[in-house]
Amino acid sequence: MGDTKVTLDRAAIDHGLNGIAYPAEGAIAYAESRGLDAHLYEYCCSLTWTGAAEQSYREVSVRIGSAT
């Protein structure tokens, strides 16, 4: 979705949505720039979780290519 996904995620953050499955690149930083305490959880969005900060990630990295 590219730029559309970024625009939608920013609008969701601006309107108070408190959870985004698969946030666009930069969405966490954008939420933090708006004064929010953003966290990334590695859970399916259909499950509930405790919301404990120690169970979250502050950043995500992706490695593309073979693991040889």
C-alpha positions as CSV (number, residue, x, y, z in Angstrom):
1,M,0.0,0.0,0.0
2,G,3.0,2.3,0.3
3,D,2.2,5.9,0.8
4,T,-1.5,5.1,1.4
5,K,-0.6,2.9,4.3
6,V,1.6,5.6,5.9
7,T,-1.3,8.1,5.5
8,L,-3.8,5.7,6.9
9,D,-1.7,4.8,9.9
10,R,-0.9,8.4,10.7
11,A,-4.6,9.3,10.5
12,A,-5.4,6.3,12.8
13,I,-2.8,7.6,15.3
14,D,-4.1,11.1,15.1
15,H,-7.6,9.9,15.8
16,G,-6.7,7.9,18.9
17,L,-6.6,4.4,17.6
18,N,-4.6,2.4,20.1
19,G,-3.5,-0.6,18.0
20,I,-2.3,-1.1,14.4
21,A,-1.6,-4.5,13.0
22,Y,1.5,-4.4,10.8
23,P,2.2,-0.7,11.2
24,A,3.7,1.2,8.3
25,E,7.4,2.1,8.4
26,G,7.8,5.1,10.6
27,A,4.4,4.7,12.4
28,I,6.0,4.0,15.8
29,A,8.3,7.0,15.5
30,Y,5.3,9.1,14.4
31,A,3.3,8.1,17.4
32,E,6.2,8.9,19.7
33,S,6.6,12.3,18.0
34,R,2.9,12.9,19.0
35,G,3.8,12.2,22.6
36,L,2.5,8.6,22.8
37,D,4.4,5.8,24.5
38,A,4.4,3.4,21.5
39,H,5.3,-0.3,21.7
40,L,5.4,-3.1,19.2
41,Y,4.1,-6.5,20.3
42,E,4.7,-9.7,18.5
43,Y,1.2,-11.1,18.9
44,C,-1.6,-11.9,16.5
45,C,-4.0,-9.0,16.5
46,S,-6.9,-11.3,17.3
47,L,-5.3,-12.2,20.7
48,T,-5.3,-10.3,23.9
49,W,-2.1,-9.5,25.7
50,T,-1.1,-7.8,29.0
51,G,0.3,-4.7,27.4
52,A,3.4,-5.0,29.6
53,A,6.2,-2.8,28.2
54,E,8.8,-5.6,28.9
55,Q,6.9,-7.8,26.3
56,S,7.3,-5.2,23.5
57,Y,9.9,-4.2,21.0
58,R,11.1,-0.7,20.4
59,E,12.2,-1.3,16.8
60,V,11.9,-3.9,14.1
61,S,14.6,-5.0,11.7
62,V,14.1,-7.2,8.6
63,R,16.8,-9.2,6.9
64,I,16.2,-9.9,3.2
65,G,18.1,-12.7,1.4
66,S,19.2,-16.2,2.2
67,A,20.7,-17.2,5.5
68,T,23.7,-18.9,4.1
